[in-house]
Amino acid sequence: MDVIPIYLDEAGQRENIKRTTHLIADITGEAPTGWISPRGTGSTIHSALLTEAGYLRQGDCNDDDLPYLEQYGDRQIIGLPLTMDVNDLPSAIRYGNNARSLLQQFEDTLVACLERDTFPLFFDVTIHTHVYGRPAGAWVFGEIMEKAKSASGVWIGTRHMAAQHAKAFPSQRLASG
């Protein structure tokens, strides 16, 4: 989390991807399949480098609202948007709001998405361990999940699951919440 890819040259980015991949694989016993840079700060070549390294998905996308397929030669990677609609970091720290305000932000976003005429839609709920992952705010994630599960037409899944779907059905746009 202390390395910002956009500030590195190509060799530095390659080394960071290699080092990070090996560290995670050594600890978990599995190579990671997805990448999101700190603050979503990949570079113009970072996606291609991740594809070369065998990643299935990358989340440094701020250019679309839905997952999409990126092609680099004969290799592909799924770009999964890094949405900020429901994110505790800017909500809590930047504006000094409490956890209840994040729940309200989720409710407003969900209602707006479900009332749209066109589907599918894709958005993340981001809870950082050092922000609302603590007792004073952790309850809000449970509330958000209950509201998402009870809403009609909402699919809840991991970014990995969304990427697998996008890769299997590249002509379809994904529905997620």
ZIBEL-V633458 format. One record per pair of residues at least 12 apart in sequence whose ideal C-beta (glycine too) atoms are under 8 Angstrom apart, sorted by the first residue. I is the first residue (numbers start at 1). J is the second residue. If there is no record, write none. Layout:
[[I & J] [I & J]]
//
This chain:
[[1 & 38] [2 & 38] [3 & 16] [3 & 20] [3 & 38] [4 & 37] [4 & 38] [4 & 39] [4 & 41] [5 & 37] [5 & 41] [5 & 42] [5 & 43] [5 & 46] [5 & 60] [6 & 37] [6 & 41] [6 & 42] [6 & 43] [6 & 46] [8 & 43] [10 & 45] [10 & 49] [13 & 43] [13 & 45] [13 & 46] [13 & 49] [14 & 49] [17 & 35] [17 & 49] [17 & 50] [17 & 53] [18 & 53] [20 & 32] [20 & 35] [21 & 53] [31 & 54] [32 & 55] [33 & 55] [33 & 56] [33 & 57] [33 & 160] [33 & 163] [34 & 55] [34 & 56] [34 & 57] [34 & 58] [34 & 59] [34 & 80] [34 & 159] [34 & 160] [34 & 163] [35 & 50] [35 & 55] [35 & 57] [35 & 58] [35 & 59] [35 & 60] [36 & 58] [36 & 59] [36 & 60] [36 & 82] [37 & 60] [40 & 59] [40 & 60] [40 & 61] [40 & 62] [40 & 82] [41 & 60] [42 & 58] [42 & 60] [46 & 58] [46 & 60] [47 & 60] [47 & 70] [47 & 72] [47 & 77] [47 & 79] [48 & 72] [50 & 77] [51 & 70] [51 & 72] [51 & 75] [51 & 76] [51 & 77] [52 & 72] [52 & 75] [55 & 77] [56 & 77] [56 & 78] [56 & 160] [56 & 163] [56 & 164] [56 & 167] [57 & 77] [57 & 78] [57 & 79] [57 & 80] [57 & 159] [57 & 160] [57 & 162] [57 & 163] [58 & 77] [58 & 78] [58 & 79] [58 & 80] [59 & 79] [59 & 80] [59 & 81] [59 & 82] [59 & 159] [60 & 82] [61 & 79] [61 & 80] [61 & 81] [61 & 82] [62 & 81] [62 & 82] [63 & 81] [64 & 79] [64 & 81] [65 & 81] [65 & 83] [65 & 121] [65 & 122] [66 & 81] [66 & 120] [66 & 121] [66 & 122] [66 & 173] [66 & 174] [67 & 79] [67 & 80] [67 & 81] [67 & 122] [67 & 162] [67 & 163] [67 & 165] [67 & 166] [67 & 173] [67 & 174] [68 & 166] [69 & 166] [69 & 167] [69 & 170] [76 & 167] [78 & 162] [78 & 163] [78 & 166] [78 & 167] [80 & 122] [80 & 159] [80 & 162] [80 & 163] [80 & 166] [81 & 122] [81 & 124] [82 & 124] [83 & 122] [83 & 123] [83 & 124] [84 & 126] [85 & 105] [85 & 109] [85 & 123] [85 & 124] [86 & 102] [86 & 105] [86 & 106] [86 & 109] [86 & 123] [86 & 124] [86 & 125] [86 & 126] [86 & 144] [87 & 124] [87 & 125] [87 & 126] [88 & 102] [88 & 126] [88 & 127] [88 & 128] [88 & 131] [88 & 132] [88 & 137] [88 & 140] [89 & 126] [89 & 128] [89 & 131] [91 & 105] [92 & 131] [92 & 132] [92 & 137] [93 & 131] [98 & 137] [99 & 132] [99 & 136] [99 & 137] [99 & 139] [99 & 140] [100 & 140] [102 & 132] [102 & 137] [102 & 140] [102 & 144] [103 & 140] [103 & 143] [103 & 144] [103 & 147] [106 & 125] [106 & 144] [106 & 147] [106 & 148] [107 & 147] [109 & 123] [110 & 147] [110 & 148] [110 & 151] [110 & 154] [110 & 177] [113 & 177] [114 & 151] [114 & 152] [114 & 153] [114 & 154] [119 & 153] [119 & 175] [120 & 173] [120 & 174] [120 & 175] [120 & 176] [121 & 175] [121 & 176] [121 & 177] [122 & 162] [122 & 174] [122 & 175] [122 & 176] [122 & 177] [123 & 176] [123 & 177] [124 & 159] [125 & 141] [125 & 144] [125 & 148] [127 & 140] [127 & 141] [148 & 177] [151 & 177] [153 & 175] [154 & 177] [155 & 175] [155 & 176] [155 & 177] [156 & 176] [156 & 177] [157 & 176] [162 & 174] [162 & 176]]
//
